[in-house]
Amino acid sequence: MRENQRIDMTGELIDSKTMIKVRDFEKLGYKVDFMQEDNLSTAIIKKNQ
């Protein structure tokens, strides 16, 4: 990614913290996978090489 490149991300401010969509990490060069087990969803976020 270039220094001055802008990436549009959707965020929401909750309790003074900015929450972004997990899929927005893909725009930053990360690989996002999900695991579903019973009532629990887990996101696995890894940096692409």
Backbone as CSV, one residue per row, in Angstrom:
resi,resn,N_x,N_y,N_z,CA_x,CA_y,CA_z,C_x,C_y,C_z
1,MET,0.840,-1.165,0.000,0.000,0.000,0.000,0.896,1.243,0.000
2,ARG,0.463,2.232,-0.702,1.237,3.459,-0.780,0.926,4.377,0.392
3,GLU,1.898,5.186,0.746,1.760,6.087,1.891,0.545,6.990,1.804
4,ASN,0.307,7.587,0.647,-0.754,8.592,0.525,-2.040,8.015,-0.056
5,GLN,-2.169,6.705,-0.116,-3.364,6.075,-0.652,-4.488,6.139,0.383
6,ARG,-5.678,6.493,-0.076,-6.843,6.541,0.811,-7.679,5.298,0.618
7,ILE,-8.192,4.778,1.704,-9.050,3.599,1.659,-10.353,3.953,2.365
8,ASP,-11.475,3.777,1.670,-12.779,4.052,2.262,-13.194,2.891,3.150
9,MET,-13.468,3.199,4.405,-13.914,2.192,5.354,-15.139,2.730,6.070
10,THR,-16.019,1.830,6.441,-17.227,2.205,7.158,-16.988,1.989,8.647
11,GLY,-17.182,3.029,9.444,-16.963,2.901,10.881,-18.149,3.401,11.673
12,GLU,-18.215,2.957,12.907,-19.269,3.390,13.816,-18.639,3.620,15.185
13,LEU,-18.950,4.733,15.789,-18.399,5.072,17.090,-19.282,4.482,18.190
14,ILE,-18.695,3.587,19.009,-19.424,2.947,20.103,-18.566,3.052,21.354
15,ASP,-19.077,3.685,22.384,-18.363,3.844,23.655,-16.945,4.377,23.441
16,SER,-16.817,5.431,22.655,-15.543,6.105,22.377,-14.546,5.244,21.599
17,LYS,-15.019,4.177,20.951,-14.162,3.324,20.128,-14.756,3.263,18.730
18,THR,-13.896,3.289,17.728,-14.368,3.179,16.353,-14.367,1.718,15.943
19,MET,-15.533,1.229,15.552,-15.695,-0.153,15.106,-15.780,-0.137,13.586
20,ILE,-15.000,-1.017,12.929,-15.080,-1.130,11.485,-15.509,-2.543,11.126
21,LYS,-16.023,-2.701,9.907,-16.444,-4.012,9.454,-15.218,-4.906,9.296
22,VAL,-15.346,-6.159,9.680,-14.234,-7.101,9.576,-13.787,-7.211,8.122
23,ARG,-14.701,-7.193,7.183,-14.360,-7.310,5.755,-13.523,-6.126,5.277
24,ASP,-13.586,-4.983,5.963,-12.768,-3.825,5.565,-11.276,-4.097,5.743
25,PHE,-10.905,-5.078,6.566,-9.492,-5.431,6.722,-8.905,-5.947,5.408
26,GLU,-9.765,-6.531,4.552,-9.297,-7.004,3.247,-8.777,-5.846,2.402
27,LYS,-9.351,-4.666,2.569,-8.899,-3.484,1.841,-7.499,-3.065,2.275
28,LEU,-7.095,-3.476,3.466,-5.772,-3.147,3.994,-4.752,-4.246,3.700
29,GLY,-5.160,-5.277,2.964,-4.233,-6.334,2.592,-4.257,-7.546,3.502
30,TYR,-5.306,-7.700,4.289,-5.431,-8.854,5.175,-6.353,-9.890,4.555
31,LYS,-6.165,-11.158,4.936,-7.055,-12.232,4.520,-7.993,-12.503,5.692
32,VAL,-9.291,-12.553,5.420,-10.279,-12.752,6.475,-11.014,-14.066,6.231
33,ASP,-10.991,-14.937,7.228,-11.741,-16.191,7.196,-12.651,-16.235,8.420
34,PHE,-13.715,-17.014,8.307,-14.653,-17.135,9.414,-14.818,-18.599,9.793
35,MET,-15.003,-18.834,11.082,-15.327,-20.168,11.597,-16.632,-20.041,12.367
36,GLN,-17.533,-20.983,12.153,-18.817,-21.002,12.856,-18.883,-22.268,13.675
37,GLU,-19.094,-22.122,14.980,-19.192,-23.273,15.861,-20.315,-23.008,16.848
38,ASP,-21.362,-23.795,16.751,-22.566,-23.600,17.562,-23.061,-22.163,17.395
39,ASN,-23.135,-21.397,18.460,-23.620,-20.013,18.383,-22.485,-19.001,18.392
40,LEU,-21.267,-19.452,18.105,-20.100,-18.578,18.160,-19.474,-18.438,16.772
41,SER,-19.296,-17.205,16.324,-18.603,-16.929,15.070,-17.250,-16.327,15.399
42,THR,-16.210,-16.814,14.739,-14.860,-16.323,14.957,-14.288,-15.841,13.635
43,ALA,-13.715,-14.637,13.629,-13.034,-14.106,12.448,-11.543,-14.326,12.624
44,ILE,-10.908,-14.855,11.597,-9.460,-15.064,11.604,-8.873,-14.097,10.583
45,ILE,-8.062,-13.175,11.051,-7.518,-12.116,10.205,-6.009,-12.290,10.132
46,LYS,-5.492,-12.498,8.902,-4.060,-12.700,8.706,-3.561,-11.728,7.650
47,LYS,-2.361,-11.217,7.859,-1.734,-10.311,6.906,-1.280,-11.093,5.691
48,ASN,-1.688,-10.654,4.480,-1.201,-11.267,3.238,0.268,-10.985,3.086
49,GLN,0.979,-11.919,2.517,2.419,-11.740,2.372,2.785,-11.277,0.995
